[in-house]
Amino acid sequence: MNSADRPGSALRPMAWVCVVLVLLITLLSAYMRLDKAGIGCQPWPQCYGPVTVEAAAATSVDAAPAPAIVAARLAHRVVAVAVLLLVLAMAATGFGTRPRWRRETAEVLALLATTLFLAVLGVWTAKSRLPAVALGNLLGGFLMLALCLRLATRRPPPAPTRWRAWIWLAVALALLQVALGGMASTTHSILSCGSLADCWSAAQASSWSALDPWLVPTPPGDGVGAPVQLAHRLGALAVLLCTLPLALSMRRHDRAGALPLLACLLAQAVLGPLTVALGFPMALVLMHNLLAALTLGLLARWL
């Protein structure tokens, strides 16, 4: 068989480049989203989330963004265009080969559709305060990374039947936890409560409408975001309890995927409490976001 005809011979190197670019986009998007939410502002925590709807409207008209945000937006647009061109080239490669590429071509088309969706959504992202818009960007970027990883890495053997439902549950929990993490930042809920017990108590006295992504968030205070914090912390525990045993069980089946997944899970278990203890420094929050993306991408390889 000619090397050009082997499934993945041309697609896999391009997919690895796509992985790197999408990771960069993920970091840039997270930086802009978290900066908009008030993460990393000084002096912390007085500056966090004080923006009302009226102040946000005035800021968007009168105040110029910080130079770092301007640079991040420019870099994001440049990398996004590069990803779009690369995905188009990947799609052309898939269509230009024999039918044995059918599965890869379907995944490239899904990648292209997600890229175009995010390009359209980006029109509303900068000025919108709806959590739903931020969640669309967040989940879309994570889906792109998962698809790129599936295309770039060698497919492991099909998972044993007894583990398939477990894998789907882990992916579903990871997706839910990613969404809750996005809600935690966009609804200014980080300071809503302290310990898990405090979050539980505050959540009982708060409206669970804080979890509605179609409501514009209010400034933090009086535990209004406690339900979001409670759900996010319980979600982290659920992901760890479900995914850690799965990764340990999959070591013999797919060592190349299980070991990095274990590393991501253990790093998250340490990084989450450390981020809270240190007052949510931007660098640690970005790392938390990146590890979540990698965790979901590694799980998606087993689907």
N, C-alpha and C positions, 0 to 999 in steps of 0.2 A: 504494500500500500504506500502510495506517495505521502510524504510527510505533510504536504499541504492538505491532504484529504482526511487526515486523522481528526476525529472530533476533538475540538478544543485546542488544536495546534496553533491557530492564529488568535482565537478568541481569548484564551487564558492569559497571555501577557497583557492584552488590552484591559482585561478585567482587573488584573492586579494594579494597573495604573489607575483604573477607576476607583478601586478600593482606597488608594491613597488620597485621591482628589475628594472623594465623598467624605472621608474622615476629616479632611481640612475644612470642607463646607460645614460639616457637623459642628466643629469647634467654633468656626466663625459665626454660625447661626446661634449657637448657644451663648456666645459672648454678647452678641447684640441683644438677644432676648433677655438675658440675665441683667445686663446693664440697664435695659429699659425698665425692668422690674425693680431695680434699686440694689441689686447684689453688688457688693464691693465698693459701695459709696462710703464717703468719709464725712463726718464722724459716724461710725456705726455704733448703735443701731438707730440713732435719732433721725438719720437721713433716709432710712429704708421705707419705701412705699408711701411717702407723704402726699403723693400727687392725687388731687381730686380730678373729677371729670373736667371741671372748668379750667383748672391749672394745666391739665394735659393739653387742652385745646389751645390755650394761650402759648404754651411752650412750643407747640408744633408750628406756630406762626412766627413768633418773635425771637426765639432763642436759637442760636446756631448749635448744632451738635458738636460734641467734643472731637478733637482731631483723631483720637484713637477710633472712635465710632465711624468717622468718615473713611478712614483707612480700611477698617473692617468691612464696611459696605462695598467699597471699591474692589477689595480683594475677593469678597464673596461673589460679586457679579462676574469678575474675570474668570474665577474658577468654575462658576456655574455654567458659563458659556463653553468653557473647555470641556466640561463633563457632557454637555449636550452634544457637542461635536463628536466626542469620543463614543458616546452611546449610539449616535447615528452611524458611525463607522462600524461599530460592533454589529448593529442590525444589518448593515449591508454585507458584512462578512458572513453572518448567519444565513441570509437569503441566497448568498452566492455559492453556498456549498450544497452538499448532497442531503437527502432527507434524513440521514442519520443524526443530523443536528437539530431535529425537530424540538426536543425538550429545551435545549439551550436557546434556540431561536424564540421560543415562547417566553422564556425568562428575560431575554433581551428586550422583547416587545413590552413586557411588564415594566422593565426598567425605564424604557423610553416613555411609556405612558405616565409613570410616576414623575419623571423629570419634567415633562410638559405640564403636568398638574401643578407642580411646585412653582414653575415659571409663571403660571397664571395666578396662583395664590400670592405670589410675591408682590403683585400690584397692590394688594390691600394690607400686606403685613406691616409695613413701616408705620402707618397711621392708626391701625386698628388696635383697640384695647380688649377685644373679645378673646377670651382664652381659646375658643374654638379655632381661631385663625392660627394662633401659636401652636396648638396641638396638631393642626394639619401639617404645618411645616416640620414639626418635631417627628411625628410618626412617618411622614413621607420620607424624610432624610434617613431614618432608621431602616425603612423598607428598602431604600436604595442600597444601603450598605449591606443588608442581608442578601439581596439579589446579587450584588457584585461579589460577595464572598462565595456564594454558591457557584458562580461562574468561574471564579479564579482558582478555587481549590479542587483537588481531586475528590470525587464523590466517594463517601464511605459506603460499604455494603449496606443494603437495606437493614434497618433496625429490626431486631426480633419482634414478632407480633405482640408479645406481652409488654413491650416497652412503648409501643406507638401511642397509646392513649396517654401515657405518662409524658411523652415528649410534647404532644399537643397541649396538655395541661400546662406544662412549663412555659411554652411559648405564649399561651394566653395570659398567664400570670405576669410574664415579663412585659407583654404589651400593655396590660392594665397598669402595671407599676410605672412604666415609662409615661403613660398618660397622666397618672397621679403626680409624678414628679414635675411634669410640665404645668399642671394646675397649681402645684405648690408655689412655683415661682411667679406665675402670671396673676395669681389671686392675692399676692402679698401675704401669704399665710404663715411664713416662716416663724414670725414672732408671736403667733397666736397662742402657743402653749409651750411648756417646757418638756417635762417627762411624759412618758406614755400615759401614766395615771392622770396627769394634769390635762392632757389632750382628751382623754376619755370623759373627764368631768366637764371640761369646757364644751365639748361637742354635744353633750346632753342639753346644754342651755343655749345652743346655737342653732341656727337654721341650716339644714342640710342643703339648702339651695346654693351654698357656696360651691358645691360640686357640679353645678350646672355650667357647662362651658359656654353657653349662649348668654350669660349674664355678665355685664361689665362689672369687674370687681370694685369693691369699695376699699378705701385706705385701711390699713391694719388697725386693730384695736378691739378690745372687749371680746377677744376669742372668736371673732367672726369667722376666721379661717380654720378653726380647730378641727372641723370635720375633714377638711382636706389633709391636714397634718396627721390626724389619726389614721385615715385610710392609707396614706403613703407609708407610714411606719409599719402598720400591720401588713401592707403589701410587700414591704421589704422582707419581713419575716417569712411570709408565705413563699416568696420566690426562693429564698435561701433554703427553707425546709424541703421544698419540692425539687429544686434544681441541683443542689449539692449531692444528694444521694443518686440522682440520675447520672450526673457526671462521673461519679465514682463507679457506678455500674457499667458505664459505657467505655471505660478505659481499655478493656480488651477488645471491644468492638471497633473503636475509633480513637486510638491513643492521640493522634494528631489533633483531634478536635476536643477531646475530653480534658486534656491537660491545660490548654489555654483557657478553657471554660472554668476549670477549677481555680486557676490563677485569678481570673476576673472576679469570681464570686468571693474568694477570700479577700481580695483587695477591696471590694465594695464593703465587706463586713467590717473592715478596719477604717476605711475612708469615711463612711457615713457618720459614725460617732465622732471621728476626729474633726470633720468639717464643722459639726455643730459646736464642739468644744472650742475651736479656734475662731468662732464668729463668722463662719461662711466666707473665707477668703476666695476671691474669684478663681484662682488657680486650682484649688481643690474642688470647687463646684464644677469647673470645666472638666477636670479629670473624672469626677463622678459621672458626668454626662457621657463622656467618651467610653468609659467602662460599661455603662448601660447599653450603649450602642453595640459594642463588641459582644457583650453577653447575648443579646438578642440575635445578632448575626451568626454567632457560633451555634446557637440552638437551631436556627433555621436550616443549617446544613443537614440536620437529621430528619427533616420533614420529607 
